Amino acid sequence: MLDTINTVSQTIAAIAVVISIIYLAIQTRQAANNQRAMMQSSRAASIGNFLMAAGDPSFSATFAAGCAASPDMDITSARHFAAFSRAQINSLHERFLESREGLMDEQRWRMTRLGLAGFLSAPGHRATFKLWRNVGAPEFVALCDSIIDDLKRSPSPQEATVAQLSDFGATWLDAAAAERAAMQPPVVGTET
């Protein structure tokens, strides 16, 4: 009788351990998914903040001049742009590290790399990168150098489009005009 009770209690204990392990695995997976979602949300917020700041009327002229590395910038505008640009290169560097550590899926990395190419297509951002390069991970610095070399040869159509961030307003107005024209009903009764 004691042997039976002992066997039953060991069986129950073994089942409880298996259930606990399954529960722990589920919790670990949920925690990892939650962490990944928080990181993706943070990246999206960072990109949104960048775009909002670049388009802010109080900064957009400085942003455009800084991207173009205009020699007419005053020291205050140059400092403002350089700090903004430095924050962006730090953010892109962090995304690179997340990708390298497997915390970013391939599609997000492709979009980030395209954004990095757009960032580096602007002379003002390249100047920031050159000043910053000694603090970055060597692999990231090598990637940036490679992108800069590629851009010097010939930007791809996608990279050329992203590169227009410094004049995104004019680019958007052109695209909006094309969309309005595409939706105009054909004029009836005209002969061609």
Backbone bond lengths (Angstrom), bond angles and torsions (degrees), N, CA, C in turn:
res aa  C-N    CA-C-N  psi(-1)  N-CA   C-N-CA  omega(-1)  CA-C   N-CA-C  phi
1 M - - - 1.440 - - 1.539 111.54 -
2 L 1.333 117.57 -44.53 1.458 121.15 177.40 1.525 110.47 -63.65
3 D 1.338 116.97 -36.55 1.461 119.86 177.85 1.524 110.88 -62.65
4 T 1.319 116.65 -39.66 1.464 121.46 179.74 1.523 109.90 -66.57
5 I 1.306 116.95 -45.32 1.474 121.00 178.65 1.522 109.91 -62.22
6 N 1.319 117.24 -41.96 1.455 122.50 179.15 1.534 110.29 -63.16
7 T 1.307 117.31 -44.51 1.466 122.04 179.81 1.523 110.55 -64.29
8 V 1.319 116.84 -44.17 1.465 121.21 179.09 1.530 110.04 -62.92
9 S 1.325 117.40 -44.36 1.467 120.03 -178.46 1.535 110.76 -66.23
10 Q 1.332 118.05 -37.38 1.463 120.95 177.46 1.531 110.89 -67.33
11 T 1.317 115.84 -37.96 1.467 120.05 177.97 1.524 110.35 -65.02
12 I 1.314 115.63 -44.91 1.472 119.99 178.15 1.531 110.08 -62.26
13 A 1.311 117.26 -41.97 1.461 121.02 179.13 1.529 110.73 -64.26
14 A 1.314 117.52 -40.76 1.466 121.16 178.97 1.524 110.47 -65.18
15 I 1.321 117.35 -41.45 1.464 121.27 178.32 1.526 109.50 -64.30
16 A 1.321 116.90 -41.12 1.473 120.82 179.02 1.532 110.81 -62.95
17 V 1.325 117.19 -39.14 1.469 120.96 178.48 1.527 109.83 -64.36
18 V 1.335 116.89 -45.18 1.470 120.73 179.52 1.537 110.06 -61.33
19 I 1.325 116.53 -44.85 1.469 120.36 178.68 1.526 110.16 -62.19
20 S 1.315 117.61 -40.40 1.468 121.32 178.82 1.527 111.12 -64.06
21 I 1.312 116.78 -40.60 1.469 120.69 179.49 1.533 110.16 -65.96
22 I 1.327 116.59 -42.61 1.469 120.27 177.93 1.532 109.86 -62.96
23 Y 1.317 116.66 -44.35 1.463 121.24 179.03 1.532 110.33 -61.00
24 L 1.327 116.93 -44.02 1.463 121.53 179.26 1.531 110.59 -62.53
25 A 1.325 117.01 -41.68 1.467 120.31 178.69 1.526 110.77 -62.50
26 I 1.325 117.24 -42.58 1.462 121.29 178.85 1.527 110.07 -63.69
27 Q 1.329 116.96 -44.53 1.464 120.92 179.63 1.524 111.54 -63.74
28 T 1.328 116.63 -40.83 1.465 120.96 178.86 1.518 110.56 -62.98
29 R 1.334 116.30 -43.96 1.463 120.68 179.08 1.524 110.51 -63.29
30 Q 1.325 117.42 -44.09 1.468 120.15 178.28 1.523 111.46 -62.46
31 A 1.306 116.86 -40.39 1.466 120.57 179.03 1.526 110.44 -63.70
32 A 1.325 116.84 -42.08 1.468 120.61 178.28 1.523 110.60 -64.16
33 N 1.324 117.28 -43.59 1.470 120.83 178.14 1.526 111.00 -63.08
34 N 1.335 117.09 -41.85 1.466 120.98 177.74 1.523 111.19 -62.95
35 Q 1.323 116.50 -41.43 1.467 120.80 178.98 1.523 110.16 -63.97
36 R 1.317 116.91 -44.30 1.463 121.37 178.59 1.539 110.10 -61.28
37 A 1.322 116.64 -43.66 1.469 120.58 179.61 1.530 110.75 -63.26
38 M 1.323 117.39 -40.47 1.468 120.27 178.14 1.524 110.97 -64.12
39 M 1.325 116.85 -39.53 1.462 120.32 179.03 1.526 110.56 -66.26
40 Q 1.340 116.71 -41.85 1.462 120.15 178.75 1.522 110.52 -64.43
41 S 1.307 117.02 -40.64 1.460 121.27 177.70 1.523 110.48 -63.62
42 S 1.302 116.45 -40.28 1.462 121.00 178.74 1.523 110.74 -64.55
43 R 1.347 116.78 -41.72 1.466 119.80 177.49 1.524 110.63 -62.52
44 A 1.323 116.41 -44.40 1.468 120.50 -179.90 1.531 110.33 -62.05
45 A 1.325 117.11 -41.78 1.469 120.80 178.88 1.527 110.52 -64.61
46 S 1.325 116.53 -39.39 1.456 120.86 179.42 1.524 110.77 -62.73
47 I 1.330 116.54 -44.17 1.465 120.43 178.79 1.524 109.82 -64.83
48 G 1.329 116.50 -43.69 1.458 120.27 178.08 1.514 112.12 -60.22
49 N 1.314 117.03 -43.48 1.472 121.18 178.44 1.526 111.06 -62.41
50 F 1.328 115.96 -41.44 1.468 120.70 178.22 1.523 110.25 -59.83
51 L 1.334 116.38 -49.04 1.465 119.80 -178.14 1.524 112.24 -65.79
52 M 1.335 116.03 -39.02 1.467 119.06 178.23 1.530 110.99 -65.62
53 A 1.310 116.75 -41.84 1.468 119.71 179.76 1.526 110.66 -66.47
54 A 1.332 116.63 -42.65 1.469 120.09 -179.11 1.525 110.93 -63.95
55 G 1.327 116.93 -32.38 1.459 120.65 -179.21 1.513 114.64 -90.66
56 D 1.316 118.06 -5.42 1.464 121.63 179.93 1.525 109.28 -62.99
57 P 1.322 117.00 127.59 1.472 119.36 -177.85 1.531 113.84 -54.77
58 S 1.307 117.55 -30.45 1.467 119.29 -178.83 1.531 112.03 -76.43
59 F 1.339 117.44 -12.26 1.466 120.59 -177.66 1.522 112.81 -123.35
60 S 1.326 118.91 -17.32 1.461 120.09 -170.49 1.531 113.05 -61.38
61 A 1.338 118.26 -37.69 1.468 119.33 178.23 1.530 110.44 -66.91
62 T 1.333 116.59 -40.37 1.467 120.54 176.84 1.521 109.82 -64.74
63 F 1.333 116.60 -40.96 1.466 120.87 178.94 1.523 110.47 -60.85
64 A 1.329 117.17 -48.57 1.467 120.73 -179.20 1.532 110.68 -62.13
65 A 1.333 116.53 -44.46 1.470 119.95 179.30 1.522 110.84 -64.98
66 G 1.331 116.78 -39.90 1.467 120.34 179.89 1.516 112.01 -67.15
67 C 1.329 116.81 -43.26 1.466 119.33 177.54 1.517 110.83 -58.38
68 A 1.332 116.26 -41.09 1.459 121.22 -179.66 1.528 112.64 -79.09
69 A 1.330 117.31 -5.51 1.468 122.90 -176.30 1.526 110.22 55.78
70 S 1.317 115.14 45.93 1.461 120.93 -177.44 1.525 111.24 -61.57
71 P 1.320 117.13 130.46 1.468 119.77 177.38 1.527 112.59 -72.21
72 D 1.343 116.49 -9.23 1.467 120.62 -179.12 1.527 113.48 -86.94
73 M 1.331 118.13 0.03 1.470 120.25 -179.09 1.524 110.21 -69.11
74 D 1.338 115.86 139.17 1.463 118.79 173.49 1.533 108.47 -82.46
75 I 1.300 117.02 169.05 1.465 121.82 -173.70 1.524 111.68 -63.25
76 T 1.328 117.78 -36.55 1.462 120.27 179.97 1.528 110.63 -65.90
77 S 1.317 116.71 -45.44 1.464 120.51 177.64 1.523 110.88 -64.01
78 A 1.315 116.88 -40.30 1.460 120.78 179.07 1.532 110.76 -62.66
79 R 1.318 116.92 -42.80 1.466 120.13 177.93 1.527 111.02 -63.74
80 H 1.326 116.28 -42.51 1.468 121.06 -180.00 1.530 110.04 -62.04
81 F 1.320 116.84 -48.57 1.458 120.16 179.43 1.530 110.73 -63.93
82 A 1.317 117.54 -45.22 1.468 121.02 -177.64 1.532 110.89 -60.45
83 A 1.333 117.16 -40.13 1.471 119.98 178.47 1.529 110.45 -66.42
84 F 1.310 116.31 -42.83 1.464 121.49 177.91 1.526 110.05 -61.85
85 S 1.308 116.51 -46.50 1.458 122.17 -179.27 1.527 110.81 -64.59
86 R 1.320 116.00 -39.56 1.477 120.43 178.28 1.536 110.39 -63.88
87 A 1.317 117.36 -40.50 1.465 120.15 177.25 1.528 110.35 -62.26
88 Q 1.324 116.66 -38.09 1.462 120.06 179.73 1.528 111.37 -67.78
89 I 1.319 117.69 -43.79 1.474 119.18 -179.60 1.532 109.65 -65.94
90 N 1.341 117.21 -35.39 1.467 119.42 175.89 1.523 110.81 -63.32
91 S 1.324 116.92 -41.58 1.464 121.62 179.55 1.526 111.03 -65.34
92 L 1.323 117.07 -44.20 1.464 120.69 178.57 1.530 110.87 -64.79
93 H 1.308 116.56 -37.87 1.466 121.01 176.95 1.533 110.64 -62.15
94 E 1.316 115.64 -43.42 1.468 120.25 179.28 1.528 110.37 -62.84
95 R 1.312 116.91 -40.76 1.472 120.14 177.82 1.518 111.09 -64.13
96 F 1.324 116.44 -38.20 1.467 120.21 175.87 1.526 110.04 -59.83
97 L 1.338 116.37 -46.04 1.462 120.00 179.95 1.526 111.02 -63.15
98 E 1.331 117.85 -40.11 1.467 121.37 177.14 1.521 110.62 -61.10
99 S 1.317 116.38 -41.68 1.464 120.41 179.34 1.527 110.43 -65.02
100 R 1.306 115.90 -45.06 1.468 120.86 -179.46 1.530 111.52 -61.50
101 E 1.336 116.35 -32.58 1.459 120.97 -179.68 1.524 112.52 -87.09
102 G 1.342 116.90 4.53 1.459 120.91 177.47 1.518 114.06 79.95
103 L 1.325 117.74 18.32 1.458 121.61 -177.84 1.526 112.68 -95.54
104 M 1.328 116.77 3.19 1.462 121.61 -179.50 1.524 107.22 -135.44
105 D 1.336 116.39 134.20 1.466 118.43 179.96 1.530 110.16 -75.73
106 E 1.325 114.95 167.79 1.461 121.90 -173.39 1.536 112.63 -60.86
107 Q 1.329 117.33 -41.64 1.467 120.50 -179.73 1.529 111.15 -62.27
108 R 1.311 117.25 -43.73 1.470 119.57 178.95 1.528 110.92 -65.84
109 W 1.329 116.29 -36.54 1.463 118.56 178.19 1.528 110.37 -66.21
110 R 1.338 117.93 -40.98 1.469 119.93 178.21 1.537 110.42 -59.77
111 M 1.320 116.65 -43.45 1.464 120.15 178.55 1.539 110.93 -65.76
112 T 1.317 116.88 -38.73 1.462 120.57 178.38 1.523 110.21 -65.90
113 R 1.331 116.64 -41.98 1.469 120.34 179.59 1.523 110.17 -64.05
114 L 1.317 117.08 -39.18 1.456 120.68 176.63 1.534 110.18 -63.39
115 G 1.330 116.60 -42.15 1.469 120.22 175.57 1.516 111.92 -62.53
116 L 1.319 116.65 -38.40 1.465 121.16 177.61 1.524 110.06 -63.37
117 A 1.333 116.70 -41.70 1.467 119.97 178.02 1.527 110.47 -63.73
118 G 1.331 116.33 -41.17 1.462 119.17 176.85 1.513 111.59 -63.17
119 F 1.322 116.21 -42.30 1.460 122.19 178.12 1.531 110.26 -58.60
120 L 1.323 115.79 -48.72 1.463 120.71 -175.79 1.523 113.33 -75.66
121 S 1.326 117.20 -10.40 1.467 119.11 178.16 1.530 111.31 -73.90
122 A 1.313 117.25 -18.04 1.469 121.00 -179.58 1.529 109.98 -88.81
123 P 1.331 117.91 128.53 1.467 120.17 -178.82 1.527 113.68 -56.57
124 G 1.324 117.29 -37.03 1.464 119.73 179.88 1.521 112.14 -65.53
125 H 1.329 117.11 -38.86 1.470 120.08 177.31 1.526 110.77 -70.81
126 R 1.333 116.97 -35.10 1.469 118.93 176.49 1.528 110.03 -63.67
127 A 1.339 117.18 -37.78 1.470 120.07 177.68 1.525 109.89 -62.29
128 T 1.342 116.47 -42.19 1.464 119.99 176.72 1.525 110.44 -60.91
129 F 1.325 116.14 -45.93 1.464 120.07 179.53 1.529 111.14 -58.11
130 K 1.322 117.08 -43.46 1.475 119.91 -178.65 1.527 110.91 -62.20
131 L 1.338 117.23 -36.53 1.467 120.51 177.96 1.524 112.08 -73.87
132 W 1.322 117.38 -27.49 1.464 124.51 -174.01 1.528 113.11 -92.38
133 R 1.311 118.59 -22.54 1.465 124.24 -166.24 1.534 115.19 -52.70
134 N 1.310 119.11 -27.21 1.466 120.61 -177.82 1.522 113.74 -72.68
135 V 1.336 118.68 -12.85 1.460 120.65 -179.82 1.529 112.78 -101.72
136 G 1.322 117.68 -9.17 1.461 121.23 -176.73 1.518 112.88 -84.25
137 A 1.324 115.32 160.17 1.456 120.62 174.37 1.528 108.32 -60.67
138 P 1.319 117.95 136.04 1.469 120.13 -177.48 1.539 113.54 -53.95
139 E 1.341 116.94 -36.31 1.467 119.60 179.48 1.525 111.04 -66.11
140 F 1.325 117.06 -38.20 1.461 121.12 178.59 1.523 110.35 -68.09
141 V 1.322 117.01 -43.28 1.463 121.33 178.64 1.533 109.38 -61.02
142 A 1.333 116.75 -42.66 1.469 120.35 178.36 1.529 110.74 -63.36
143 L 1.331 117.10 -40.82 1.466 120.61 177.44 1.526 109.98 -61.65
144 C 1.315 117.47 -45.65 1.475 120.87 179.25 1.523 110.85 -62.00
145 D 1.328 116.88 -43.72 1.467 120.13 177.90 1.523 110.79 -59.83
146 S 1.320 116.27 -40.83 1.466 121.48 179.19 1.534 110.79 -64.61
147 I 1.322 116.31 -43.75 1.468 120.07 178.62 1.526 110.29 -63.21
148 I 1.325 117.56 -42.88 1.467 121.14 179.19 1.520 109.88 -61.83
149 D 1.328 117.40 -43.62 1.470 120.42 177.68 1.524 110.89 -60.93
150 D 1.345 116.90 -43.10 1.472 120.71 177.95 1.528 110.92 -62.76
151 L 1.329 116.85 -42.71 1.463 120.46 -179.60 1.522 111.78 -65.27
152 K 1.316 117.02 -33.52 1.469 120.31 178.17 1.524 110.17 -65.28
153 R 1.338 116.36 -37.14 1.463 120.42 179.36 1.519 111.04 -70.99
154 S 1.329 116.24 -51.89 1.461 119.91 -177.99 1.513 109.31 178.48
155 P 1.329 117.06 115.83 1.471 118.48 178.75 1.527 110.55 -71.11
156 S 1.328 115.42 142.57 1.460 119.46 175.50 1.522 107.93 -69.36
157 P 1.345 118.27 161.82 1.470 118.83 178.93 1.529 112.73 -56.55
158 Q 1.337 117.75 -40.00 1.465 119.80 179.34 1.513 110.60 -65.34
159 E 1.326 117.09 -45.44 1.459 120.10 -179.41 1.519 110.80 -66.46
160 A 1.327 117.41 -35.22 1.460 120.05 177.65 1.522 110.07 -65.21
161 T 1.329 117.44 -36.97 1.467 121.04 178.13 1.522 110.18 -66.90
162 V 1.323 116.68 -46.80 1.464 120.13 179.39 1.522 110.17 -64.07
163 A 1.318 116.35 -31.56 1.462 120.76 -176.98 1.516 112.67 -64.44
164 Q 1.313 118.10 -16.23 1.454 120.74 -176.52 1.524 112.51 -82.54
165 L 1.309 118.67 16.98 1.463 120.80 -178.79 1.516 113.03 -56.29
166 S 1.320 116.72 -34.66 1.461 118.16 -176.98 1.522 111.44 -66.84
167 D 1.329 118.12 -21.77 1.453 121.73 177.48 1.522 109.75 -126.51
168 F 1.316 115.71 41.89 1.458 121.50 -175.32 1.519 112.21 -63.57
169 G 1.320 117.22 -32.62 1.458 120.52 179.26 1.524 111.35 -61.06
170 A 1.329 117.58 -48.03 1.466 121.06 179.09 1.527 110.63 -64.87
171 T 1.321 116.85 -40.15 1.466 120.93 178.23 1.520 109.93 -62.74
172 W 1.334 116.62 -42.32 1.469 120.42 179.31 1.529 110.82 -64.74
173 L 1.329 117.49 -43.24 1.464 120.36 178.98 1.528 111.40 -59.19
174 D 1.333 116.75 -40.63 1.468 120.65 177.35 1.532 110.91 -64.00
175 A 1.323 116.52 -44.49 1.472 120.56 179.59 1.523 110.88 -65.24
176 A 1.330 117.53 -39.44 1.464 121.25 179.54 1.529 110.55 -65.82
177 A 1.320 117.48 -40.65 1.467 120.94 178.10 1.525 110.39 -62.79
178 A 1.318 117.22 -41.46 1.469 121.16 178.36 1.527 110.55 -63.77
179 E 1.327 117.07 -39.36 1.472 120.28 178.77 1.524 111.44 -68.17
180 R 1.332 116.99 -39.73 1.468 119.38 177.00 1.523 110.21 -62.10
181 A 1.321 116.69 -44.14 1.462 121.26 -179.33 1.528 110.96 -64.44
182 A 1.315 117.04 -36.49 1.467 120.84 -179.40 1.519 112.01 -67.51
183 M 1.313 117.93 -24.33 1.464 121.83 -177.56 1.519 112.97 -97.23
184 Q 1.318 119.07 -0.40 1.457 121.76 178.59 1.521 109.42 -70.64
185 P 1.313 117.31 133.33 1.466 118.91 177.90 1.531 109.24 -67.95
186 P 1.329 115.97 147.36 1.473 118.07 178.71 1.522 110.26 -63.44
187 V 1.292 116.45 144.41 1.454 122.13 179.10 1.535 107.79 -79.32
188 V 1.312 115.89 122.61 1.463 121.86 -177.32 1.527 109.78 -83.57
189 G 1.318 115.95 140.71 1.454 120.82 175.18 1.514 113.84 91.26
190 T 1.307 118.87 1.30 1.462 118.83 176.60 1.502 108.73 -93.36
191 E 1.287 116.76 139.73 1.458 121.45 178.54 1.495 108.90 -107.25
192 T 1.304 113.96 142.65 1.465 118.20 178.01 1.486 110.84 -118.52
